[in-house]
Amino acid sequence: MIDYVISFFALFFTDIFYTFYLKAVEQNKPVVAGVWAVVVYSIASLAIVNYIDNHWLLIPSCLGAFAGTYVGIKWKIKGL
């Protein structure tokens, strides 16, 4: 069960942090964008490693990606 929670939150935070990455790219901040890229890649890799062994983990991963994108865009709209 813990793998399902990890998969959900790995993609949830990946998509939130990806919005911060895009914001840094948009603002022409290469070092900040590079740091966010490493964070995004590292967390997403955790999810990928998990669902390679268990394809059912794609379901919470997709739900986490949706929820993370939604929250990330809401935060971006609010200026966080």
C-alpha positions as CSV (number, residue, x, y, z in Angstrom):
1,M,0.0,0.0,0.0
2,I,2.9,2.4,0.7
3,D,4.0,2.1,-2.9
4,Y,0.7,3.5,-4.0
5,V,1.0,6.5,-1.7
6,I,4.7,7.0,-2.8
7,S,3.7,6.9,-6.4
8,F,0.9,9.4,-6.0
9,F,2.9,11.9,-4.0
10,A,6.0,11.5,-6.2
11,L,4.1,12.6,-9.3
12,F,2.1,15.1,-7.3
13,F,5.2,16.9,-6.2
14,T,6.9,16.4,-9.5
15,D,4.2,18.4,-11.3
16,I,4.1,21.1,-8.6
17,F,7.8,21.6,-8.9
18,Y,7.6,21.4,-12.7
19,T,5.5,24.6,-12.6
20,F,8.3,26.3,-10.6
21,Y,10.8,25.0,-13.2
22,L,8.7,26.5,-16.0
23,K,8.4,29.8,-14.1
24,A,12.2,30.0,-13.7
25,V,12.7,29.2,-17.4
26,E,10.2,31.9,-18.3
27,Q,12.1,34.4,-16.1
28,N,15.4,33.5,-17.7
29,K,16.9,32.2,-14.5
30,P,19.2,29.4,-15.6
31,V,20.6,28.3,-12.2
32,V,17.2,28.3,-10.6
33,A,15.7,26.4,-13.5
34,G,18.6,23.9,-13.4
35,V,18.0,23.2,-9.7
36,W,14.3,22.7,-10.3
37,A,15.1,20.4,-13.2
38,V,17.2,18.2,-10.9
39,V,14.5,18.1,-8.3
40,V,11.8,17.2,-10.9
41,Y,13.9,14.5,-12.5
42,S,14.9,12.9,-9.2
43,I,11.4,12.7,-7.8
44,A,9.9,11.5,-11.2
45,S,12.6,8.8,-11.3
46,L,11.4,7.4,-8.0
47,A,7.9,7.0,-9.4
48,I,9.1,5.4,-12.6
49,V,11.2,2.9,-10.7
50,N,8.2,2.0,-8.7
51,Y,5.7,1.4,-11.5
52,I,8.2,-0.6,-13.6
53,D,7.7,-3.4,-11.1
54,N,4.0,-2.9,-10.6
55,H,2.0,-1.5,-13.5
56,W,-1.0,-0.9,-11.2
57,L,1.0,2.0,-9.7
58,L,0.4,3.9,-12.9
59,I,-3.1,4.7,-11.6
60,P,-2.0,6.6,-8.5
61,S,0.8,8.1,-10.5
62,C,-1.6,9.5,-13.0
63,L,-3.9,10.8,-10.3
64,G,-0.9,12.4,-8.6
65,A,0.2,14.1,-11.8
66,F,-3.3,15.5,-12.3
67,A,-3.6,16.8,-8.8
68,G,0.0,18.2,-8.8
69,T,-0.6,20.1,-12.0
70,Y,-3.9,21.5,-10.7
71,V,-2.3,22.7,-7.4
72,G,0.8,24.0,-9.2
73,I,-1.2,26.1,-11.6
74,K,-3.4,27.4,-8.8
75,W,-0.3,28.4,-6.9
76,K,1.2,30.1,-10.0
77,I,-2.0,32.0,-10.5
78,K,-1.8,33.3,-6.9
79,G,1.8,34.3,-7.4
80,L,3.5,31.8,-5.1
